[in-house]
Amino acid sequence: MLSPVNQAQGGAPPLIWIGGWASDLQCWDGLLASLYPGFDHRFIDAHAVLDSGARLRRLVEDAGSGTCVVGWSLGGLLLEGLLREGLVPPTCAVLTVCPFLDFCTGDGPWKPLVLRRMMRRIQTDPLGTLEDFGTLMGLAGLQRKAWLEQAMELGEESLVRGLEILERTRWEAPWASHPRRLWAFSPDDPVSPPCDTPLPQTRRCPELSGHIPFLRHPAAFGAILDELAAR
């Protein structure tokens, strides 16, 4: 998983990624390190902490001064819970990518019925379910292959559990306040439902960023990370 991090004097700032549904970002660890070489990358699998909020809390609380925490999709939803409890140190910088407060809105694309059908399909056709979701995210080639391998390793129970969390977790506006916080959204994200975020701290990713702006447009996303680290 992840050990406590402390930034060495003059070293690269630690960057903790909290992954999304079926998406431990460590599957792209080498790629992310090459795209964003100014950071010391660490990874938290959201599925590993779905039923252990205390574990996620310890990992973030132990982050040293100057650490950047990036919550993506489901990871951003979990991170929001920590922020609302005041459990993210003010010395950490926080970025929520592809943000939403309520994934399963009654009038959005992911109605409860849709998620429940997806849960049932996972039990009989996990590969087909994941293939369709990978296509929705816009993954292709080696990036898709690496993602699909780790997603299949999670197993049906963990995948269903992640969807249950997405169905039932509903945070009310406004977003939790934090002195060093940014949001990044994609204008053509096909996964995250539309959600208002504080405009002064919100960064718009370029067109065609989809649900994976950190892979689609690394130059633009890197500028957001650099701004985050400097806050």
Solvent accessible surface area in square Angstrom, and as a share of the most:
residue,aa,sasa,rsa
1,M,101,0.45
2,L,25,0.13
3,S,70,0.45
4,P,78,0.49
5,V,3,0.02
6,N,116,0.59
7,Q,70,0.31
8,A,71,0.55
9,Q,187,0.83
10,G,79,0.76
11,G,32,0.31
12,A,46,0.35
13,P,29,0.18
14,P,1,0.01
15,L,0,0.00
16,I,0,0.00
17,W,0,0.00
18,I,0,0.00
19,G,0,0.00
20,G,1,0.01
21,W,10,0.04
22,A,0,0.00
23,S,1,0.00
24,D,27,0.14
25,L,1,0.00
26,Q,91,0.40
27,C,30,0.18
28,W,9,0.03
29,D,63,0.33
30,G,47,0.45
31,L,59,0.29
32,L,0,0.00
33,A,44,0.34
34,S,76,0.49
35,L,55,0.27
36,Y,8,0.03
37,P,107,0.67
38,G,45,0.43
39,F,19,0.08
40,D,53,0.28
41,H,27,0.12
42,R,59,0.22
43,F,17,0.07
44,I,0,0.00
45,D,24,0.12
46,A,0,0.00
47,H,18,0.08
48,A,42,0.33
49,V,3,0.02
50,L,20,0.10
51,D,104,0.54
52,S,41,0.26
53,G,45,0.43
54,A,40,0.31
55,R,94,0.34
56,L,6,0.03
57,R,76,0.28
58,R,130,0.47
59,L,19,0.10
60,V,0,0.00
61,E,74,0.33
62,D,70,0.36
63,A,8,0.07
64,G,11,0.10
65,S,79,0.51
66,G,22,0.21
67,T,0,0.00
68,C,0,0.00
69,V,0,0.00
70,V,0,0.00
71,G,0,0.00
72,W,2,0.01
73,S,11,0.07
74,L,0,0.00
75,G,0,0.00
76,G,2,0.02
77,L,2,0.01
78,L,31,0.15
79,L,0,0.00
80,E,0,0.00
81,G,9,0.08
82,L,10,0.05
83,L,11,0.06
84,R,85,0.31
85,E,119,0.53
86,G,62,0.60
87,L,37,0.18
88,V,9,0.05
89,P,30,0.19
90,P,89,0.56
91,T,64,0.37
92,C,0,0.00
93,A,0,0.00
94,V,0,0.00
95,L,0,0.00
96,T,1,0.01
97,V,0,0.00
98,C,1,0.01
99,P,10,0.06
100,F,5,0.02
101,L,14,0.07
102,D,34,0.18
103,F,8,0.03
104,C,0,0.00
105,T,34,0.20
106,G,60,0.58
107,D,131,0.68
108,G,12,0.12
109,P,77,0.49
110,W,23,0.08
111,K,88,0.37
112,P,36,0.23
113,L,96,0.48
114,V,56,0.32
115,L,0,0.00
116,R,118,0.43
117,R,137,0.50
118,M,26,0.12
119,M,23,0.10
120,R,141,0.52
121,R,93,0.34
122,I,0,0.00
123,Q,107,0.48
124,T,118,0.68
125,D,56,0.29
126,P,24,0.15
127,L,85,0.42
128,G,16,0.15
129,T,4,0.02
130,L,0,0.00
131,E,56,0.25
132,D,78,0.41
133,F,15,0.06
134,G,0,0.00
135,T,89,0.52
136,L,68,0.34
137,M,2,0.01
138,G,28,0.26
139,L,7,0.04
140,A,70,0.54
141,G,58,0.55
142,L,149,0.74
143,Q,62,0.27
144,R,50,0.18
145,K,115,0.49
146,A,31,0.24
147,W,0,0.00
148,L,29,0.15
149,E,92,0.41
150,Q,25,0.11
151,A,0,0.00
152,M,77,0.34
153,E,146,0.66
154,L,41,0.20
155,G,24,0.23
156,E,66,0.30
157,E,149,0.67
158,S,28,0.18
159,L,1,0.01
160,V,17,0.09
161,R,59,0.21
162,G,0,0.00
163,L,3,0.02
164,E,63,0.28
165,I,9,0.05
166,L,6,0.03
167,E,25,0.11
168,R,146,0.53
169,T,25,0.14
170,R,107,0.39
171,W,78,0.27
172,E,133,0.59
173,A,77,0.60
174,P,114,0.71
175,W,23,0.08
176,A,13,0.10
177,S,108,0.69
178,H,28,0.12
179,P,96,0.60
180,R,39,0.14
181,R,4,0.02
182,L,0,0.00
183,W,9,0.03
184,A,0,0.00
185,F,71,0.30
186,S,8,0.05
187,P,47,0.29
188,D,53,0.27
189,D,28,0.14
190,P,58,0.37
191,V,4,0.02
192,S,13,0.08
193,P,6,0.04
194,P,131,0.82
195,C,46,0.28
196,D,131,0.68
197,T,22,0.13
198,P,46,0.29
199,L,148,0.74
200,P,99,0.62
201,Q,56,0.25
202,T,19,0.11
203,R,59,0.22
204,R,141,0.52
205,C,1,0.01
206,P,44,0.28
207,E,95,0.43
208,L,129,0.64
209,S,0,0.00
210,G,6,0.06
211,H,3,0.01
212,I,2,0.01
213,P,1,0.00
214,F,0,0.00
215,L,17,0.08
216,R,95,0.35
217,H,57,0.26
218,P,41,0.26
219,A,91,0.71
220,A,34,0.27
221,F,1,0.01
222,G,13,0.13
223,A,61,0.48
224,I,12,0.06
225,L,0,0.00
226,D,87,0.45
227,E,59,0.27
228,L,0,0.00
229,A,35,0.27
230,A,89,0.69
231,R,98,0.36
